[in-house]
Amino acid sequence: MKERNCVIVDAYSTGRYLPEQFKRYGIGTVHVMSAAQIPPIFQAHFDANLYDEVIRPSERMGYDDIVEYHLQALHGREFEFVIAGCESGVELADSLSERLGLPSNGTALSAARRDKARLSCALTYAGVRSIRQVVSDNAVEIASWKREANFDEIVINL
């Protein structure tokens, strides 16, 4: 029987439950980190022992270097898929899955999967109804937009 393996990028937050679930289905896991350090909020919950391997880039790497580093580390191995374990892993998971020729969202809309304003624009462009929005750091502009749109309430993302 063929061994089954996957890559999880930044398996933090609720993504920390993924390795145990994949193990139930006989799928081994390699944890890939999008940064050299685990964000402090997730450190207490991260258990490296749940993974067959943890791959961590060095501190001084930029994004492109991190992608290449992980591609080299994963080269020649068979994986079924790459998945983001939490929001911070989306772009790297997209890059790795695309470059490894695995099922992928691709990188064209990676930023839209992390940024609500871009996501809304991508939905509208695809013909999917989406929320109306304004992106601004100017309170007067936001208040004017709210008034013109005739909204009683709005949500502000910082």
C-alpha positions as CSV (number, residue, x, y, z in Angstrom):
1,M,0.0,0.0,0.0
2,K,1.3,3.5,-0.9
3,E,2.3,5.7,2.0
4,R,0.1,8.8,2.2
5,N,1.6,12.2,3.2
6,C,0.7,15.9,3.3
7,V,2.2,19.2,4.1
8,I,0.5,21.6,6.6
9,V,1.6,25.2,6.6
10,D,1.3,27.0,9.9
11,A,-0.9,24.4,11.7
12,Y,-1.7,26.9,14.5
13,S,-5.0,27.9,16.0
14,T,-7.6,25.3,15.0
15,G,-5.1,23.9,12.5
16,R,-3.3,22.3,15.4
17,Y,-5.9,19.6,15.3
18,L,-5.2,18.6,11.7
19,P,-2.3,16.2,12.3
20,E,-4.2,13.9,14.6
21,Q,-7.2,13.9,12.2
22,F,-5.0,13.1,9.2
23,K,-3.3,10.3,11.2
24,R,-6.7,8.7,11.8
25,Y,-6.9,8.3,8.0
26,G,-3.3,7.1,7.7
27,I,-1.9,10.4,6.3
28,G,1.5,11.4,7.6
29,T,2.1,15.1,8.1
30,V,5.0,17.5,7.6
31,H,4.7,20.9,9.3
32,V,6.1,23.8,7.3
33,M,6.5,27.1,9.0
34,S,6.0,30.4,7.1
35,A,8.3,32.2,9.5
36,A,11.2,31.2,11.7
37,Q,9.2,31.8,14.9
38,I,5.8,30.6,15.9
39,P,3.6,33.6,16.7
40,P,3.5,34.0,20.5
41,I,-0.2,33.5,20.8
42,F,0.1,30.0,19.3
43,Q,3.4,28.8,21.0
44,A,1.8,27.2,24.0
45,H,-0.5,25.0,21.8
46,F,2.1,23.9,19.2
47,D,3.3,20.3,19.6
48,A,6.1,19.4,17.2
49,N,5.8,15.7,18.2
50,L,2.5,15.4,16.4
51,Y,4.3,15.7,13.0
52,D,6.6,13.4,11.2
53,E,8.8,16.4,10.5
54,V,8.8,20.1,11.2
55,I,10.6,22.4,8.6
56,R,11.5,25.8,9.9
57,P,13.1,28.6,7.8
58,S,15.9,30.8,9.2
59,E,15.3,34.2,10.7
60,R,16.8,36.2,7.9
61,M,14.8,34.8,5.0
62,G,12.5,36.9,2.9
63,Y,9.3,35.4,1.5
64,D,10.8,34.2,-1.8
65,D,13.7,32.6,0.0
66,I,11.3,30.8,2.3
67,V,9.4,29.4,-0.6
68,E,12.6,28.1,-2.2
69,Y,13.9,26.8,1.1
70,H,10.7,24.7,1.6
71,L,10.6,23.5,-2.0
72,Q,14.2,22.2,-1.6
73,A,13.3,20.5,1.7
74,L,10.2,18.9,0.1
75,H,11.9,18.0,-3.2
76,G,11.7,14.4,-4.4
77,R,9.0,13.4,-1.9
78,E,5.5,12.4,-2.6
79,F,2.7,14.4,-1.0
80,E,-1.0,14.3,-1.8
81,F,-1.7,17.9,-0.9
82,V,-0.5,21.0,0.8
83,I,-3.0,22.8,3.2
84,A,-2.9,25.9,5.2
85,G,-3.4,25.2,8.9
86,C,-4.4,28.8,9.6
87,E,-4.6,32.2,7.9
88,S,-0.9,33.0,8.1
89,G,-0.1,29.9,6.0
90,V,-2.4,30.6,3.1
91,E,0.0,32.3,0.7
92,L,2.9,29.8,1.3
93,A,0.5,26.8,1.0
94,D,-0.7,28.3,-2.3
95,S,2.9,28.8,-3.6
96,L,4.1,25.4,-2.5
97,S,1.1,23.4,-3.8
98,E,1.3,25.3,-7.2
99,R,5.0,24.8,-7.6
100,L,4.8,21.1,-6.5
101,G,2.1,20.4,-9.0
102,L,-0.4,19.4,-6.4
103,P,-4.1,20.3,-6.2
104,S,-4.0,24.0,-5.5
105,N,-5.9,27.3,-5.3
106,G,-3.0,28.7,-7.2
107,T,-1.3,32.0,-6.3
108,A,-3.2,34.4,-8.5
109,L,-5.7,35.2,-5.7
110,S,-3.7,34.3,-2.6
111,A,-3.8,37.8,-1.3
112,A,-7.6,37.8,-1.6
113,R,-7.8,34.8,0.6
114,R,-6.1,36.8,3.4
115,D,-7.5,40.3,2.8
116,K,-11.2,40.9,3.2
117,A,-11.3,43.9,0.9
118,R,-9.5,42.1,-1.9
119,L,-11.8,39.1,-1.3
120,S,-14.8,41.3,-1.7
121,C,-13.4,42.7,-5.0
122,A,-12.6,39.2,-6.3
123,L,-16.1,38.0,-5.5
124,T,-17.6,41.0,-7.3
125,Y,-15.4,40.5,-10.3
126,A,-16.5,36.9,-10.5
127,G,-20.1,37.9,-10.5
128,V,-20.8,36.9,-6.9
129,R,-22.7,39.3,-4.8
130,S,-20.6,40.8,-2.1
131,I,-20.7,43.4,0.6
132,R,-20.2,47.1,-0.3
133,Q,-17.1,48.5,1.2
134,V,-14.6,51.3,1.3
135,V,-11.0,51.0,2.2
136,S,-9.6,54.1,3.9
137,D,-7.7,55.3,6.8
138,N,-9.6,58.7,6.7
139,A,-12.4,59.0,9.2
140,V,-14.1,61.8,7.2
141,E,-14.1,59.7,4.1
142,I,-15.5,56.7,5.9
143,A,-18.3,58.8,7.5
144,S,-19.1,60.3,4.1
145,W,-19.3,56.8,2.5
146,K,-21.5,55.6,5.3
147,R,-23.9,58.6,4.9
148,E,-24.0,58.3,1.1
149,A,-24.7,54.5,1.3
150,N,-27.4,55.2,3.8
151,F,-26.2,52.6,6.3
152,D,-27.3,52.7,9.8
153,E,-24.3,50.6,10.9
154,I,-21.0,49.6,9.4
155,V,-18.2,47.2,10.4
156,I,-14.7,48.6,10.6
157,N,-11.7,46.3,10.2
158,L,-8.4,47.6,11.4
